[in-house]
């Protein structure tokens, strides 16, 4: 990553920083360059700013949405011991029923609704 030196500090071109003109209202943007001496030396994609600081904002994440379980449908899942099973979901009890046992969905991973095309439930 390209670095830019300014007033005894080193910045990363293309890095995320917070920028402001008044020191009160800050927004996150990408540092494109530093042009000294000017009143607005910090160049970003959205404009030029007077002030720069380390980005305090946390970056968001994208996660898989939890599967919406349907009462009476058959699912394939991995239980909390790492074993793969197939079982029916009971909304009343809030568990997957399988031969001789049941599993809480909150402790299971890789939950997939089974259809006629991909498998039959036991």
Secondary structure, DSSP 4 states (H G I P E B T S, - for coil): --EEEETTEEEETT-EEEEESSSSS-EEEEEEEE-SSSSS-EEESS-EESEEEE--PPPP---PPPP---TT-EEEEE-TTS-EEEEEEETTTTEEEETTEEEEGGG-EEEEE--TTT----
